[in-house]
Amino acid sequence: MSKQDTQTQALRRRRHAASFKRELVERSLQPGASVSGIALENSINANVLFRWRREQLRATASEQHESTEQAVLLPVKLAATVTPTRQEAASPHLPMASGLIEIDIGAARVRLRGAVDEANVRCVLQALRAIA
C-alpha cells in the first residue's frame, strides 16, 4: 500500500459522535443484546462496537475507583445502654468493654468494643463497602 493510499484511507475513516457511541454501547450491554446485530443495524463493524464497549467499561471502572477513595459519612446512633452478648456474659474472664461503637452498612452491623485498632477498622469498613 502506498503512502497516498494510506492518506486516502485515513480521509475516508468515519467519525462517530460520542452520543452515538454511548447509545450503541448501552444497547449492547442490555441482557440478551446481540453486539453483532446492533453493529449490523448501524452499519459498523462489530469489532468497533466491542472496542467502544471496552473503552466505556474501563472509563466507568476508573470513575468508580476514584469515587470509592473519597471519604464517606455514615449515620451514627448512640445507644443509652450496652447489653452484653451471650458469649460475653458467659466469659467472666474477659474484661468489660469501656465503650461500644456500632456501624450499620447495608445489611451488615459492625460492633466495636473496648480499644479499637484503626487499621483493622479501616480494613473491615473497606471490605463491607466493597460488598454493599
C-alpha positions in Angstrom: 0.0 0.0 0.0 1.5 3.3 -1.0 1.6 6.4 1.1 -1.1 8.1 -1.0 -3.4 5.1 -0.4 -2.8 5.3 3.3 -3.7 9.0 3.3 -6.8 8.4 1.2 -7.9 5.7 3.6 -7.4 8.0 6.6 -9.5 10.6 4.9 -12.3 8.1 4.4 -12.3 6.9 8.0 -15.7 7.7 9.6 -16.0 9.7 12.7 -18.9 9.0 15.1 -20.4 11.3 17.7 -19.8 10.4 21.3 -23.6 10.2 21.9 -23.9 7.7 19.1 -21.2 5.5 20.5 -22.7 5.8 24.0 -26.1 4.8 22.8 -24.9 1.7 20.9 -22.7 0.6 23.9 -25.7 1.0 26.3 -27.9 -1.0 23.9 -25.2 -3.7 23.6 -24.9 -4.1 27.4 -28.6 -4.9 27.8 -29.3 -8.6 28.7 -29.8 -10.7 25.6 -28.5 -8.0 23.3 -26.5 -9.1 20.2 -23.4 -6.9 19.6 -23.1 -8.2 16.1 -26.8 -7.4 15.4 -26.6 -3.9 16.8 -23.4 -3.2 14.8 -25.0 -4.6 11.6 -28.1 -2.4 12.1 -25.9 0.7 12.4 -23.5 -0.2 9.5 -20.4 -0.5 11.7 -18.1 -3.4 12.2 -18.8 -5.5 15.4 -15.1 -5.2 16.4 -15.5 -1.4 16.5 -18.5 -1.8 18.8 -16.6 -4.2 21.0 -13.8 -1.7 21.3 -16.2 1.1 22.2 -17.6 -1.2 25.0 -14.2 -1.9 26.4 -13.3 1.8 26.4 -16.5 2.8 28.2 -16.3 -0.1 30.7 -12.7 0.9 31.5 -13.7 4.6 31.9 -16.6 3.6 34.2 -14.4 1.4 36.3 -11.8 4.1 36.8 -14.6 6.6 37.8 -16.0 4.2 40.3 -12.5 3.5 41.7 -11.9 7.3 42.1 -15.3 7.8 43.8 -14.6 5.0 46.3 -11.4 6.6 47.5 -13.3 9.7 48.8 -14.4 9.9 52.4 -18.0 8.8 53.1 -20.0 10.0 56.1 -22.2 7.3 57.7 -25.1 7.8 60.1 -24.3 7.1 63.8 -26.8 6.0 66.5 -25.8 6.3 70.2 -27.2 3.6 72.5 -28.1 4.6 76.0 -27.2 1.1 77.4 -25.0 -1.7 76.2 -26.3 -5.2 76.6 -23.5 -7.9 76.6 -23.8 -10.7 74.2 -24.3 -14.3 75.5 -20.7 -15.1 74.8 -19.5 -12.0 76.8 -21.9 -12.8 79.7 -20.7 -16.5 79.8 -17.0 -15.5 79.8 -16.3 -13.8 83.1 -12.5 -13.7 82.4 -13.0 -11.2 79.6 -12.6 -7.5 80.7 -15.8 -5.4 80.3 -15.7 -3.1 77.3 -15.3 0.5 78.2 -17.3 1.7 75.2 -19.2 0.5 72.1 -19.3 1.6 68.5 -21.9 0.1 66.2 -21.8 0.8 62.5 -24.6 -0.3 60.1 -23.6 -0.6 56.4 -26.4 -2.1 54.3 -27.5 -5.3 56.0 -24.3 -5.6 58.0 -23.6 -4.3 61.5 -20.1 -3.8 62.9 -19.8 -3.7 66.7 -16.5 -2.4 68.2 -15.9 -2.8 71.9 -13.1 -1.6 74.0 -9.8 -0.4 72.5 -10.1 -0.1 68.7 -7.3 -0.6 66.2 -7.8 2.0 63.5 -6.1 -0.1 60.8 -8.3 -3.1 61.4 -11.5 -1.0 61.4 -10.5 0.7 58.1 -9.9 -2.8 56.6 -13.3 -4.1 57.7 -15.1 -1.0 56.5 -13.4 -1.1 53.1 -14.4 -4.8 52.7 -18.0 -4.0 53.7 -18.2 -1.1 51.4 -17.0 -3.3 48.5 -19.8 -5.8 49.1 -22.5 -3.2 49.9 
